[in-house]
């Protein structure tokens, strides 16, 4: 009986200790759920935005620049046609320089064209039709990171300006008003500068910059022959050019030759007349 009582007391003690442990565990779990509101708050909007940027593929932004050199029969007229082609495509001309024909050449023109990026290929193909293309050079720079950085900085500055405006509306102390106004002015100036940069960069992305040079045939670079056929063509062209130049020279000298021929004929007639007189005198004597 004593042993049975002792065993019962041990079991009752073990049950009591288990209940206390359970109670203390319950209080700990209550403390874990009773967290401050800041700790229970979800991630900030800024963190969510960064996560979205990393997960979503960003649209790439490119700044495209290039140059074209075209030989045309009438460069000045071709320049007017180039302006019409670009404006029809929705672009514009930032600069235009034209040189009238002088001393035998047919003039030239240089234009800085702003072509919509979406119509760049089609517009360049139309510009090729102005004459004989000497060279085309197009390059693109990826500015996606710069665009995203500007967007993020502008968004942050606008939020900061809005907060300062709210503080300015609720501030009553003079010193506080001065500090808020100073900070607000500084951030508004920085915001305007970033917006201007964003606008300029957007213009460069949306409109490609192409420098078009239009020149006459006389100004076109001469290609060097590098095969038998091109050498033969060059030699034939040189021969034809020589004959043409010779004919021109004959045409220039012909009036002078005729004039000299007349003078020589007169001089020869006078000489023959003198010879006849001398012979006649000799016969008489």
PALODREN-735112 format. One record per residue (C-alpha): residue number from 1; x, y, z. Coordinates in pm, whole numbers. Each point is the difference from the previous one (the first is absolute). Layout:
<sites>
{NUM; {X; Y; Z}}
...
</sites>
This chain:
<sites>
{1; {0; 0; 0}}
{2; {277; 239; 82}}
{3; {173; -76; -328}}
{4; {-324; 57; -191}}
{5; {-52; 333; 177}}
{6; {355; 109; -81}}
{7; {-46; -87; -367}}
{8; {-326; 196; -11}}
{9; {165; 301; 160}}
{10; {285; -13; -259}}
{11; {-249; -17; -286}}
{12; {-204; 290; 142}}
{13; {320; 205; 34}}
{14; {99; -73; -361}}
{15; {-346; 104; -122}}
{16; {18; 322; 197}}
{17; {342; 87; -144}}
{18; {-126; -73; -355}}
{19; {-295; 234; 50}}
{20; {229; 282; 119}}
{21; {225; -49; -303}}
{22; {-301; 14; -230}}
{23; {-121; 317; 167}}
{24; {335; 168; -33}}
{25; {19; -112; -369}}
{26; {-340; 153; -61}}
{27; {109; 331; 142}}
{28; {310; -2; -221}}
{29; {-205; -64; -310}}
{30; {-228; 287; 94}}
{31; {300; 227; 29}}
{32; {121; -105; -345}}
{33; {-327; 102; -166}}
{34; {-28; 320; 200}}
{35; {265; 185; -210}}
{36; {22; 373; -51}}
{37; {-184; 137; -303}}
{38; {329; 108; -170}}
{39; {131; -356; 4}}
{40; {-328; -141; -129}}
{41; {-19; 250; -285}}
{42; {64; -136; -350}}
{43; {290; 106; -218}}
{44; {9; 365; -98}}
{45; {-132; 123; -332}}
{46; {352; 83; -113}}
{47; {114; -359; 68}}
{48; {-297; -136; -192}}
{49; {79; 228; -293}}
{50; {361; -121; -13}}
{51; {-113; -362; 9}}
{52; {-245; 68; -285}}
{53; {277; 166; -205}}
{54; {228; -297; 50}}
{55; {-267; -253; -91}}
{56; {-158; 183; -296}}
{57; {207; 31; -323}}
{58; {75; 367; -69}}
{59; {-55; 150; -345}}
{60; {338; 87; -147}}
{61; {78; 361; -94}}
{62; {255; 92; -267}}
{63; {153; 324; -125}}
{64; {76; -37; -372}}
{65; {235; 226; -197}}
{66; {151; -31; -346}}
{67; {111; 163; -323}}
{68; {-65; -40; -373}}
{69; {185; 131; -306}}
{70; {-192; 3; -328}}
{71; {114; 120; -344}}
{72; {-281; 171; -189}}
{73; {-26; 174; -335}}
{74; {-149; 309; 166}}
{75; {86; -1; 373}}
{76; {-203; 309; 89}}
{77; {-317; -143; -153}}
{78; {73; -335; 165}}
{79; {25; 180; 337}}
{80; {-354; 136; -42}}
{81; {-122; -351; -81}}
{82; {178; -140; 308}}
{83; {-179; 254; 222}}
{84; {-334; -107; -149}}
{85; {80; -369; 61}}
{86; {91; 58; 367}}
{87; {-298; 225; 76}}
{88; {-236; -249; -164}}
{89; {138; -268; 235}}
{90; {-78; 223; 300}}
{91; {353; 129; 58}}
{92; {163; 340; -23}}
{93; {314; 177; -126}}
{94; {221; 145; 275}}
{95; {251; 169; -233}}
{96; {39; 56; -373}}
{97; {296; 139; -196}}
{98; {-5; 41; -377}}
{99; {272; 118; -240}}
{100; {-97; 124; -345}}
{101; {176; -125; -315}}
{102; {321; 192; -73}}
{103; {309; -44; -221}}
{104; {-137; -303; -178}}
{105; {-118; -207; 297}}
{106; {-369; -56; 62}}
{107; {-16; 111; 361}}
{108; {-43; -201; 319}}
{109; {-215; -22; 313}}
{110; {31; -128; 358}}
{111; {-308; -75; 212}}
{112; {-44; -120; 360}}
{113; {-313; -215; -9}}
{114; {-209; -120; 298}}
{115; {-181; -317; -109}}
{116; {-255; -188; 215}}
{117; {164; -318; 130}}
{118; {-302; -204; -111}}
{119; {38; 124; -360}}
{120; {379; 12; -15}}
{121; {62; -294; -237}}
{122; {-272; 96; -249}}
{123; {109; 365; -3}}
{124; {367; -84; -61}}
{125; {-102; -222; -291}}
{126; {-189; 293; -153}}
{127; {301; 228; 51}}
{128; {211; -251; -192}}
{129; {-212; 76; -305}}
{130; {128; 359; -16}}
{131; {312; -110; -191}}
{132; {301; -229; 29}}
{133; {77; -96; 361}}
{134; {368; 40; 88}}
{135; {-18; -113; 364}}
{136; {-248; -64; 282}}
{137; {99; -23; 367}}
{138; {-257; -69; 275}}
{139; {70; -70; 370}}
{140; {-226; -51; 304}}
{141; {76; 45; 371}}
{142; {-205; -185; 264}}
{143; {-116; 259; 258}}
{144; {-257; -217; 178}}
{145; {182; 26; 334}}
{146; {24; 377; -27}}
{147; {-372; 29; -77}}
{148; {-96; -221; 295}}
{149; {233; 190; 235}}
{150; {-151; 334; -104}}
{151; {-354; -135; 44}}
{152; {79; -131; 349}}
{153; {170; 321; 113}}
{154; {-285; 215; -135}}
{155; {-261; -215; 176}}
{156; {190; 20; 330}}
{157; {47; 377; -28}}
{158; {-367; 58; -79}}
{159; {-101; -202; 306}}
{160; {247; 201; 211}}
{161; {-137; 328; -135}}
{162; {-356; -111; 80}}
{163; {100; -86; 358}}
{164; {169; 337; 45}}
{165; {-308; 177; -135}}
{166; {-209; -186; 257}}
{167; {240; 100; 280}}
{168; {2; 358; -126}}
{169; {-379; 15; 17}}
{170; {-7; -125; 359}}
{171; {305; 186; 136}}
{172; {-61; 296; 234}}
{173; {349; 80; 129}}
{174; {192; 265; -198}}
{175; {336; -180; 17}}
{176; {-161; -324; -114}}
{177; {-168; 179; -291}}
{178; {333; 147; -114}}
{179; {175; -338; 12}}
{180; {-281; -175; -183}}
{181; {-16; 268; -271}}
{182; {377; -16; -53}}
{183; {-3; -377; -33}}
{184; {-308; 14; -222}}
{185; {163; 254; -234}}
{186; {313; -211; -28}}
{187; {-188; -318; -80}}
{188; {-232; 172; -249}}
{189; {306; 134; -186}}
{190; {155; -348; -9}}
{191; {-333; -143; -121}}
{192; {-26; 253; -283}}
{193; {357; -79; -109}}
{194; {-71; -375; -7}}
{195; {-325; 51; -191}}
{196; {189; 206; -261}}
{197; {258; -279; -34}}
{198; {-278; -254; -30}}
{199; {-171; 205; -272}}
{200; {325; 40; -197}}
{201; {85; -369; 29}}
{202; {-352; -94; -106}}
{203; {38; 218; -309}}
{204; {327; -173; -90}}
{205; {-158; -343; 46}}
{206; {-313; 74; -200}}
{207; {180; 182; -287}}
{208; {318; -134; -161}}
{209; {259; 258; -107}}
{210; {132; -48; -355}}
{211; {243; 241; -173}}
{212; {-63; -5; -376}}
{213; {266; 137; -238}}
{214; {-104; 59; -360}}
{215; {275; 69; -251}}
{216; {40; 29; -376}}
{217; {163; -254; -228}}
{218; {315; 215; -23}}
{219; {44; -21; 379}}
{220; {-54; -376; 21}}
{221; {300; -210; 106}}
{222; {176; -182; -286}}
{223; {10; -377; 44}}
{224; {336; -174; -50}}
{225; {-3; -293; -249}}
{226; {82; -333; 162}}
{227; {-91; -258; -269}}
{228; {67; -47; -372}}
{229; {-349; 115; -97}}
{230; {11; 310; 220}}
{231; {350; 73; -135}}
{232; {-124; -37; -358}}
{233; {-295; 224; 75}}
{234; {231; 257; 158}}
{235; {239; -14; -297}}
{236; {-283; 38; -250}}
{237; {-142; 289; 195}}
{238; {344; 162; 7}}
{239; {40; -53; -378}}
{240; {-342; 148; -71}}
{241; {82; 285; 232}}
{242; {328; 59; -183}}
{243; {-175; 10; -339}}
{244; {-265; 231; 139}}
{245; {268; 228; 142}}
{246; {189; -9; -331}}
{247; {-311; 97; -191}}
{248; {-62; 282; 241}}
{249; {359; 117; -44}}
{250; {-38; -12; -379}}
{251; {-320; 196; 26}}
{252; {173; 263; 210}}
{253; {304; 25; -231}}
{254; {-186; -21; -334}}
{255; {-87; 373; -24}}
{256; {360; 90; 79}}
{257; {129; -252; -254}}
{258; {-228; 144; -266}}
{259; {119; 350; 84}}
{260; {364; -108; -14}}
{261; {-69; -182; -329}}
{262; {-137; 318; -154}}
{263; {305; 196; 118}}
{264; {235; -266; -136}}
{265; {-187; 1; -332}}
{266; {35; 377; -29}}
{267; {367; -15; 94}}
{268; {56; -278; -254}}
{269; {-177; 204; -271}}
{270; {216; 305; 73}}
{271; {312; -220; -8}}
{272; {-98; -151; -336}}
{273; {-71; 345; -142}}
{274; {348; 122; 97}}
{275; {162; -307; -152}}
{276; {-182; 61; -328}}
{277; {109; 364; -6}}
{278; {361; -94; 56}}
{279; {-16; -253; -282}}
{280; {-163; 254; -230}}
{281; {273; 255; 77}}
{282; {268; -258; -58}}
{283; {-146; -91; -341}}
{284; {-17; 367; -108}}
{285; {363; 59; 89}}
</sites>
